[in-house]
Amino acid sequence: MKLSYFIPGMDFNAAGKTSAEVKRLLAQLGIDQGTVKRIAIALYEGEMNIAIHGGGGTAEVEFTPSTVNINLRDEGPGIPDIELAMTEGYSTASDEIRNMGFGAGMGLPNMKRNSDEFFIESTVGRGTTVRMVFHLNTQP
């Protein structure tokens, strides 16, 4: 099963809906709560990055018997220094975004920490793609 979601830019009412829906689906499929939590956290962080930094984009979530594969894409400004962006606490969020409670610089590090496999590609002026793989344990 493969699902696609549009994540609008700067729409904080819509950001988080994808991770909430995927979390419900995983619970219905009997995926263990620890794995569901890791996926939901990583996907939420990705949604917020797309909404805040990417100007909007897409999330594709593919369910297989042994994995959940998530591909996040935006056509935003891109990340000039991925290594720096992966540093906990580093953020390019505006003061306005920070005052809303976002932009703490933990999005990408949390995505990597919660996924079993993490890949990121970015081209300045063209956007960013993040791929996360989660290995499933279907035991309750």
N, C-alpha and C positions, 0 to 999 in steps of 0.2 A: 504494500500500500504506500502510495506517495501522495503527499498533500503539499499544496503551495499556498503561501500567504503573502499578501502585500502589507508592508509596514510603511505607513506614511511618515514623512518627515515632520518633526516637531509636534506631533499629535500625541500628547501624553495620556489621552483617554484611550487611544487605540493601542499604544505600546503596552505590552503585557498580555494582550488578549490571545496572541498566538501561543505563548508559553502556558497560559491557563488551559487552553483547549487541548494542547498536546499532553499536559499533565493529566487531565481527565481521561483522555484516550488510553494513556499508558496504564493508569489505574484499572480501567475496564479490561485491559488485556492481561491483567494479573502480574504486571512487572513489580518487582520488589520496591518497597517505599524508598529505600536508600538510592536506588538507581533513578527512580522517578524524580526525586529531589535534586539530584545532580543535573539531570537533563533540564528540569525546569529552571534552575538557577542559571545555567549556561545559556539557555535560549533566551531568558529574560534579559540577561546582560547584553546579548547580541542584538535583541530588539531595541534596547535603549541606545546602543551605539549607532545603529542604523537611523533611528529617529533623531538623535541629537547631532551626530557628526556626518552621517551619510546622505542627509537630505531625503531619506526614504529609500526603500529597497524591497528585497524579497527574502523570504525564508522558505526553503524546501525541506520537508521532513519526510524521510523514507524509513519505513518500518520493515525489517526483515525478521525472520525467526531468531536471529542471533545478535542483531545490532539495530540501533537507531542512528541514522546518518542525517546530519543537519548541514545544509549549505546556506550560508547567508551572503547576500550580495547587495552592494549599493553602487551607485555611480557618483559618489561624492568626491571630495577633494583628494582622497587617497591619504596614505600615511607615509611621510617622507623617511622616517626612521623607525622601522618596526621594532628593533631591539629596544629603543627608548620607550616606545609606546607600550611594550610588554612589562615595563618597570612599574611595580606597585606604587601607586600614588601619583604617577605622571598623568597629567590631564591637559587637554587643550580646550576644555569646556569653558564657556564664558562665565563671567560672574553671575549673570542672570540664571544660567542653568544651575550653577552651584547653589545659588540662593533658593532654588526649587528643591534642593536635596539630592541632586544628581551631580555627576562629574567628579567623583572622588578618585578617579584613576585606577579603579579596580576591575573594570569591565573585562578587558582582554585577559588580565591575569586570572580572574575568576573563571572565565570560559576555559582557559587552558587547564587550570587546576581541577575542574569538575569533569572534563572529558577524558576519555581513554586515549584518544588520538586527536591532535589539534594541528591544523595547517592554516596558514594565513599568507595571502598574496595581496599586494597593493601596488598600484601605479599612481603616482601623483598626477592629478588631473583626470583620472579615469575611474577611480573607485577601488573598493576593497572586496575581497572574497575570503570568507572564513569557512572552513570545513571542520566539523567535529564528528567523531565517531564514538558511540557509547556501546559497550558490549553488555548484552543482557543476561541477567540471571532471573529466570522466570519463577524461581522458587519463592513462595510467600514467606 
